Amino acid sequence: MKRIILAGGSGFVGQSLAPRLVAKSYDVVVLGRGTAHRKDGVDYLQWDGETVSDWASAVDSAEAIVNLTGKNINCRHTEENRLEIIRSRVDSVRVLGEAIAKCARPPKVFVQVSGVGYYGDTGDQVADEDAPPGNDFTAKVCRQWEGAFDALTLPATRKIVLRLGVVLGREGGALPILEKLTRWFLGGAVGNGRQFISWIHVADVVRMFVSAIESAELTRVFNTTSPEPVTNSEFMRGLRRALHRPWSPPVPAPLARAGAWLMGTEGDLALLSSRCVPRRFLKHGFLLEFPTLRAALADLYATK
């Protein structure tokens, strides 16, 4: 059975991807902070994301490594947290590269996650994979993250970077928080509402990961987003419609920053504009199941 390693796979995206891979008859191994155990057909091994240890034996002869490791950027950007956000990402790339270098039979593909934060605040300009990097903190994080990955010399392993947008799912990510606020009749636009959101349904994210693993022609960098980014106003209007809530007043930027700080996150994250498109996935013929926000939210909030 072909083995796939999900480093940092105990988070939202990893827990969505693992059962799909198990259903496709892959042997899935998750590297995480918890103790070693087996659950729902997935083996969990302990690692610290910094040093090569017993977990590395699972890498030898694996079909693929998917690296999802990194401290959640949705936190207060104190100096300590900023250092940990960067360190957790760069260290995990480095140590996985060290493990692969020691393999008798290296993995065929290494899929590395990044983010569309790479492009910084794009305003109303559309950013595909050839757009230049931004200059803010999230762009700096992504540049260092991808730089560590680019520096790996892995001649027997195909390398691919997936720059994720805002992943929409009921089980994690930003949507449950926005859902709660909207259900409390606090689902108004943030700031002027004109900043774009590059979003994607979690089901399409999973399919893109599978494609990255299985399609040998896919290399380099791919935006992992819907082809139809929307403004914050459009997004919140769509969410209110899906949750059957009326119009809500907008949240002024200073109030949004203060509320975010009280909730333990960084206020400016909701005010940055990200208008990205998955040009390279579309060029390779990838068809999204949920290309529009209306379709995505209709599926996520369908009566089951």
WOBELCOR-V472796 format. One record per run of one state. SS is the DSSP state (h for helix, s for strand, l for the rest). FROM is the first residue (numbers start at 1). TO is the last residue. If there is no record, write none. Layout:
SS|FROM|TO + SS|FROM|TO
//
This chain:
l|1|2 + s|3|7 + l|8|11 + h|12|23 + l|24|26 + s|27|32 + l|33|36 + s|37|39 + l|40|41 + s|42|46 + l|47|53 + h|54|58 + l|59|63 + s|64|67 + l|68|78 + h|79|101 + l|102|108 + s|109|115 + h|116|119 + l|120|126 + s|127|127 + l|128|136 + h|137|150 + l|151|157 + s|158|164 + l|165|165 + s|166|169 + l|170|171 + s|172|172 + l|173|174 + h|175|183 + l|184|189 + s|190|190 + l|191|195 + s|196|197 + l|198|198 + s|199|201 + h|202|214 + l|215|219 + s|220|224 + l|225|229 + s|230|231 + h|232|242 + l|243|250 + s|251|251 + l|252|252 + h|253|262 + l|263|266 + h|267|270 + l|271|275 + s|276|276 + l|277|278 + h|279|283 + l|284|292 + h|293|300 + l|301|304
//
